[in-house]
Amino acid sequence: MVETTAAAVASGAPPTASAVQVEHRLRQGALSLPDALAQSVTVMAPALSGGVITYLAAIKAGGATPLAFVIATLACLLIGAVVSEFARSIRSAGSLYTYTVHGLGPFVGFVMGWGYLIGIFLAGPAVLAGASVFLSMVMADIGAPTVATFWWLWFGAGLLGWFALAYPGVRLSTRSSLVFTAAGMVVLLTLAFTVIFHGGAHGNGLSAFNPHAAGVGWPGIFGGVAFGILSFTGFETAANLAEETREPRRNIPLAVLGSVAIGGIFYVAVTYATSVGYGVREATTEWPKSASGLAPLADTYASYLKDLVLLAVAFSAFFCGLGVSNAVTRTLFAMGRDGVLPKALSRTHPKHQTPHIALLTYLAVSAVFAVALIAMTSPATRDGIAGGGGRYASGLYLFVEGLTIITPPIMLAYAFVSTAGIAYGLRHRKPALVAASIGALVGAGVAVFGSLYYSFVPTAPGGTIPTPYRAIPWAILAWLTIGGLIARWLRRTRRETWERMGTIFE
């Protein structure tokens, strides 16, 4: 095994042997291209986004939301091209963190990794809360015992499920995710094609791709693009499995770009069905009011699919969280291996070669975060953000508020890695990478804008901005500031660790 420093790679020097003995490493060659593809597609959670979350884009783009998703797909392909180019040169579980170190240096790389880590760290409990609520709703619909409708019991069971699927080896988690994610997408597409087959409210056509026909302007379309990009979040996480994937320099880029292509086709089909389902002009007002995506149209067009759609959304959210745990634990593993986080996080199980300390840490923090976020918010605020009170209010609040918190740091990470791509491309004379990175930076900038938009603007004219939403930008700024202070301390007191940051293991 050869170890190469970030400085060596940045200068273009060939790998040199190191005396450092790696005692803990991930299982090499355990995953195939379908496994890596499953990781990225699962974290994107197409059924969850298509069934529930697309209304965020519809708030701005209305009935022309499908057009916004076409543009969002192109933007994500550019970001994916940057990630793919890095993956061809750098094989590391650290993914975006390691790439940014190599492009922009240790300080920016650490701060970016620090921010990205909190984003993906908190994504898991947020989506698991959503899965738990949707599953509880299905249990209530089918008349299950009352205990089966308690979302927090499903949340606890979900954490145990993640452990059971991730601890024995990454292959079990990716292959189970592949099956259930594909099944959920089939369910949503079945509903989408049912709506399209019925001709929606006023028939099929290209009006959903025409801002004028939908009654919105181009500013609204680009506002929708910002939220559309959010639905692709996670497409890059196949890169976190690079050290465990066969032929990573070929398969990781294929998985990253392939997941964007699959997600783009799926989202355009589902948003088109949602738009014509309401009626393109009517969708501009009715779709945002639903505070959901395609799922509510099951009542109108295919009531027999209602509970199946909820199950698909629930399982999509559960396996999204499982995929997130894979990405989080590999990032913790890489940063622990670099010595910028506790070394214990870089330990792997002697038999399974999974980062079991990082996994247990993640599960514990997920539980603590869920309890703390609910406890520190007043019931009135929770009910308001969740859309009303009731037995599911706390779970829905954790889902909605959690996703709102995590999105800006992840979008900022895309901006950082795009900037790193420009620097890396200029340094190594790769004009195609520079061009893709510039386009990716524009797309990432739009996504950052969208992720913070409702922290400054009410979702409804004349409304108020909930205090948790207003606090998000400042909380993220504080978190990044802490990361910067830690980086300065590492640079001053642990020089050897600092200079070896971003190490690649071959």
N, C-alpha and C positions, 0 to 999 in steps of 0.2 A: 504494500500500500504506500502510495506516494502522497506527500503533503506539499501543497503549493501556497505560498502567501499571496494575499491580495495584491501586494506591491509587485510581485513577480508577474502575475497575470496582467496587471495594468500596464506593465512595461513591455509585455509581449514575450518575456523570457520563458523558455521551456521549463516544465516541471523539474524540480530537483529533489533528490532523495532526502529524507529527513530522519533524524534519529528518534523522533517522537514515536512512541509505540501507542497505537490506538487500541485500548482495551475494550471499548464498547462501540459497537457499530450496528447499523441496521442490516437486515437480511438482504443481501444483494441478489438481483435477478429474480425476486419473488413475484414480480408483477409483469403482466403483458400490456400491450396497447389497450385492449378493452378495459383492463383494470384502471389504467391511468385516465382513460376517457370517462369511465364511470365516476371517478373521483371528482373531476371538474363539473360534469353535468349534474351530479348529485348535489354538490354545494350550491350550484345555481338554483336548484329546487324549482324546475319549470312548472310542475303542477301547483305548487304553492304560489308562485308569482302569477302564473296565468289565471289561477282560480280566484285569487284574493287580492293581490297587491297591485295589479295593473291600474287600478283606479287612481293611483297617485299620478301617473302620467296623464290619465284622462282628465284630471282636474285642470290641466293646462291645455292639452291638445284635443280634448273632447272627442267627437266622432272620428277625427283624423289621427287618433292614437296609433293605428297601424302604420301610418307614414312615419311617425316619430320612432317607432320600433325598427323600421327599415334603416333609418339614419343611425340609431343607436347601435344596430348590428355592425354597420360599417365602422363606427368609432371603436367598438370593442375588438373588431378584427385588427385594427391598427395597434391597439394596446397589446393584443395577443401576439402580433408580429414582433413587437419589442421583447416581450417575455420569451418568445420562442427563440429569437436570435441569441439572447443571453443563455438560454437552456442548451443551445448547441455548443457553447463554449465552456459553460460552468455547470458542473454536476454537483448540486448541493441541496440538502434538505432545507436550507435556509431560504431558498427561493428569492422573493423580492428583497428581503433584507440583504442577502449576500450579493445580489446583482447591484444594489445601490452602493454597497461598500466598494465594489469594483469600479463603478462608474463615477461616483462622487466622493469617495473617500470614507474613512472610518467614522468621522463625526456625523455626517449626514446619514450614512448607512445605519448607524446605531439609532439615531433619533427616528428615522423612518421605520426601522424594525420595532422600536418601542411603541410607535403609534399604530402600526399595522397589527402588532400583537394584541393590543387592547381591543381593536376592532374585531378581529376574528375570535378573540377570547370570549367576548360577550355575545357574539352571534349565536353560539350554541345554546345557552339557556334561553335566549329570546325565542328562537325557532322551536325549541322543545316545549316552551309554554304554549305556543300556537298549536303544535301537534296535540298537546294534552287537552286543550280546550276543544278543538275540532273533534277529537275522539270522544270526549265526554258528551258533546252534542249528539253524536251518532248513538251513543249508549242511551241517552234520554229518548231519542226518536224511536228506538226499537223496544223501549219499555224495560231496559235492564234494571237490576236492583240499584237503589239510590247510591250505594257506595261506588258503583261503577261510573257515576256522573261527577265525581269529585276530581277536578282537573289536577290538583296537587298530588293525588295518589298516582296518576298517570305520569306526572313529572318525575316523581321518585323512581317509578318503574323504568322510565326512559333512561335515567342516568345509569341504572343497573344494566339496561340493555346495551347502552354504549360500551360499558366495560366488558360485557360478555362477548361482544362482537369485535372489539379492538384489541383486547389483551392477548388472545391466542395468536394473532398475526394479522398483518394488514390485508392479506388476500381475502380473508373471511369478510371483512367489513366492505371492501370494494365490490366483491361479487354479490353479496346480499343487497348492497345498495343498487347495483346494476339491475337486478331483477325487479325490485320494488319501484325504483325510479321509472324504469321503462313502463311498468304496469300503470303507474299514475299518469304518465303522459298519454298512454292509450285511452284511459278513461276521459281525460280532458279533451283529447282530440275527438273522441266519440261524441261528446256533447257539442263540440264546436261544429263538426260536420252535420250533426242533426239540425242545429240552428241554420246552417248554410243551406242544407237540403230543403228546409221549410221556407227558404227565401227571406228569413228574418222578418222584420216588421214591414218592409216595403220592397223587398226584392234585393237581389245581388247586383253588384256593379263596382265601379272604381271610385265611387263617391267617398269611400273611407280613406282614400289616398289623395283627396282633394280638399285643401283647407277651406276654400270658398264654399264648397258644398256642405262642409261640416259646420260652417259658421264660426270659424276661428281664423286667426292671422298667423303669419309665420313666427312672430315672437312666441305665441302659444305652442306652436309645433316644437320650437327649440327648447321651450320649457319642458315639454313632454319628453324630449330626447334625454334631458338631464335625469329624469326619473326612470326612463327606459333603460339607461345604462345601469341603474341600480339593480334591475332584475337580472343582470348578467353577473353580479358580484359572485366571485368564487370560481370563475372559469379558469383562473390562473393557478388554482391549487394543485393541479396535477404536477406542477413543478416541484412541490414539496416532497413528492414521492420519487424524485429523480435517482436517489441513491439506492432505491429498491426496485427500480424498473429495468427490464432488459432493453438493451439498445436505447438508452435514454436520450442520446442526441438526435435520434430519429423519432422515437415514440412520444417524448414529452411535447415537442412542437406540434406533432400531429394531434395529440390529445387536447392541447390548449386551443388551437385553431379549430379543430373539429367540434369541440364543445360549443364554441361561439356560433359556428354554422348551424349546428343542430338546434341550439337555443333560439337563434334568430328565426329560422323557419317555423319553429313551434310558436314563438311569441307572435309573429305576424299572423299566423293562422288563427290563433286564439283571440287576439285583439280584433281581427277582422270580424270574426263571428260575434264577438261582444258588441261591436259597433253596429253591425247590421241587425243584430238581435233586438237592440233598443230602437233602431232606426238611426241612420247616421246623424241627422240633424238633432233628433231627440237625445241621442247619446251624449251630446255636449253638456246637457244638464242632468239627465237621469243617471248616467254611469257614475259620475262623481258622487252623487247622492247615495248610491248603493254602498259606498265605502267598501267596495269589493271588486272582483273582476268578473270572470265568466260564470262563476258558481251560482249567483242568484237567478240566472236565466234558466237553470234546470227546472224551476217551478213552472215556467211558462212553456218550455219546449220539450222537456223530457223529465217529468216529475219522478219517474222510476229510477232516474240516475242521481237524485238528490243526495241520498246517503252515501252512494258509491263515490260521488265527487268529494264529499266531505272526508271520506276515508282516504281517497287519493291525496287530498291536500294534507291530511294528518300524517300519512306515511312519508310524503314528500318532505315535510318539515322535520320529522324524526330522523330520516336518513341524511338530510341536509346537515343536521347537527352532528351526526356521526362523521360525515365527511369533514366538517369543520374541526372536529376533535383530531382527525388525522393531520390536518394542516397545522393546527395549534401545537400539537405535541412534537411535530417535526421541527417547527420553528423554535420552540423551547429547547429541543435537543441540540439544534445547531448553535444557538446562542449560548447554551451551557457548555458545549464543546469548545466554543471560542473563548470561554472564560468571562464573558460579559454578563452572564447570569449564573446562578449557583451551579457548580460542576455536577451536583447530584442529578440535575435534569438531563445530563448527557449519558446517564447510565441506561443500558438496555438489558432486557431479561436474558439470562444465560441460555435459555432454551428457545424462546420464541423470537428473540432479537427485536422486541418491540420496546419503545421508550416508556417503560411502565411507570417510572417515577413521574415523568412529565404527564402521563395519562391520569394517574391518581391525583396529581396536583390540579389538573384541569377540572376533573369531576368535583373535587372539593370546592374549588373557587366558584364553579358554576352554581352549586347549591347555595353558597354564601351570598353570591351576587343576587340570586333570585329573591332570597329572604330579605336582604338589605334594601333592594330597590323598592320592594313593596312596603316594607316597614317605614322607610323614610318619606313616603308620600302620603298625603292625607287621603282618606276615603273619597272625599268629594272630587279631588283632582284625578284619582284613579278612575272613578266612574265617568268623569267627563272625557278623559282621553280614550277610555274603553268604549265610549258610546252608550253609556248607561250602567246601572247597577246590576245586581243579580249574582248568581253563584259563580259566573265566569268572569266577573269584572276584573279581579286581580290578575288572573291568567292572561286576559286580553291586554291589560295594561302592560304587563311584563313583555308580551309579544310586541306590541306597537312601540312602546317607549324604548325597549331594547334595540329593535331594528333602527329606530331613529338615532340612537346614540352611536351605534357601531358604523353607520354608513359613512359619515364624513372622514374618519381616519383611514378607512379602506380606500375611499376615493382619493384622498391625499397621497396614499401609498402609490396609487396608479400614476399620479402626477410626478412623484419623486422618481419612480422607475423609468418613466418616459424621459425625464430630464437626464437621468443616468444614461439612458440609451443614446441621447444626443452626444454627451461627453465621451462615452465609450466608442461610439461610431466615429467621431472626429479623431480620437486618439489612434484608432486602428484603421483609419481610412476606409470606412464602410459607408459610402454615401446612401445606400438603400436603407440602412439602419437609421441614419440621421433623418432621412425624409419621413420614414414611418414613425419615428419618435416625435417629430414635430407635430404630425397629425394626431398621434396618440395624446400628446400633451394638450392639444386643443380639446379633444374629447374628454380627457380627464378633468380639465378645467370646467367644462360644462357640467360634468358629474359632481364636482365639488360644489359648484353653485347650486345645483338642484338639491344636494344633500343638506345644505344649510338654509335653503330658501324659507322653509316654514318656521325657522327659528327667529325670523325677522318680519315675516308677512303672515297675517292670519289666513287660515284655509278658506274662510268665508269673509266677504267684504263686511266691514263693520264689526267683525268678531274680535276676540282677544287671543293673544298667544299664551298658551299654558306655560306656567313658570318652568316646568321641566324642559320644555322646548327652548325657552329663552336661555336657559343655563347651559345648554349643550355646547355652543361654540366656546364659551369661556372655560368649561370643564376640559375640553379637548386641548385648548391652548395651555392650560395649567399642566395637563399631562405631558405635552410635548416639551414644555419648559423644564419639568422635572427630568425628562429624558436627556435634555441638553446638559443639565447640571451633572447628571450621572456620567455622561460622556466626558465632560471636562475632568471629572474626578478620576475616571479610568485612565485618561490620557496622561494625567499628572502623576498618578501613584502606581499604575500598573503598565509601564511602558511596553514590556515584552508582550503582554496580552493585547495591548492596543495595536501594536505593529503586526500581530498575527491575526487580527480580526478579519473575518471573511475567508478563513482557510478553507480550501477545497480538498476533499478526500477522494482519491481515485483507487 
